[in-house]
Amino acid sequence: MSGLNDDLVEDQLDAETLHEHYVFSAAKGQEPLRVDLFLMNFIENATRSKIQAAAKNGNIWVNDAPVKQNYKVKPDDVVRVLFEHPPYENLLVAEDIPLEIVYEDEDVVVVNKPAGMVVHPGHGNYSGTLLNALLYHFKDLPLNSDDRPGLVHRIDKDTSGLLVIAKTANALVHLTRQFAEKTSKREYVALVWGSFEEERGTIEGHIGRSFKNRLQMDVFEDGAHGKPAVTHYEVMESFRYVSLVKCVLETGRTHQIRAHMKHIGHPLFNDERYGGNAILKGTTFTKYKQFVDNCFKLLPRQALHANTLGFEHPTFGKFLTFETEIPNDMSACIEKWRAYSTL
C-alpha cells in the first residue's frame, strides 16, 4: 500500500525560473517506489519525461537532498519537486475566449462551461481557462479566498455545465455562504455503468484523497479520513448495461459524483480516472465491444453534465434556478445507448 497525507503544499520560490513547489509526505505504509513513478501518481498533468527532466536538473529533493529519478521512495520520506512555469499571479491574464452566458446582471453571471475547459489556471493548464476568459469579459471581479477573481465554485475540466460567477464583493460573500450552508441547488446528469435495483437512493461517506493515487478521491465510510459528502441519485432511464441518472449534491467535494458512483459500483461512463473507460457491463461479443468503443469515441470524457443550478440572488433575495441542455457529445452517446437497448 502507498499513500500521502491530505495536504499538497504549493509555494512560490525566489529562484528565477522555478516557481511551483510541491511537498509530499509518503505514508508509513509506502512500498518502495521509484520517485518518478511516485510523482506520476500524484501530480496531475505532469508527464514522466517532465518529472525525469526535473530530477536530471537536480529539482527533485527527498529529505532535503537532491535525488535521481530512480530513487526509491520509502515510508515517511518528504518529497519536494520544482517545475518551471510562471507564478500564479502571472497566469491571471485576460484572454479573448468566447463564453456562453446564460444570465447576467450587475451582481452575478451564470455561464455554461464546455467540457475540456479548465476553470482556473494551475499546473499543466496555464492559459485558456474559464478564469482567463472571465478576466477579458468582466473587469474588477472580487477575489475569493484563493485569490481567484469571481469564482464561487468549480467543476472538473471534462465536466460540462453551469457555474455562477460573482461580480461584486457582496455577491461573492452571499454566494459563498449559500454553497457552504448547502442552500444552493446543484443537479447533474450522468451516464453510469450498470443497472440499479432501486430507482433512487442516497450515497454518504467521507471523501478524501486516495492513499494509492493522489489524483483520485476515495470514499471512507468510517469517517476517519476526508470530509463528509452526500449525493442523492435518481434513475432517469435504464439502457440494460448503462443507466442515465440525476445526481443532486448536498455537499460539493472534489470529484464527489465520480467517487461516490464508483463507490457503489456504478462508475461514470468513460471516466478514465475512475475506471469507467473499460467495458464494465455487458457481453464479450466483438460487435458489443465495437459498439462501446464507438461510444467512447463519440464521448471522449466522463459522462457528466451540471444541468441545473439554483441560488438566492445576493441583492434581490429571489431564488433563481437555471437549466441547460445536455451537450451534443453526451446526448449523442445517450441516444446510441437508447437505440441499442431496444434491439
Helices and strands as residue ranges (DSSP letters): E 9-11, E 18-25, E 33-34, H 35-42, H 48-56, E 60-62, E 65-66, E 72-73, E 78-84, H 88-91, E 101-104, E 108-113, H 130-137, E 160-166, H 169-180, E 185-193, E 200-204, E 206-209, E 217-220, E 230-238, E 242-249, H 256-263, G 272-274, H 286-298, E 304-312, E 319-323, H 328-340
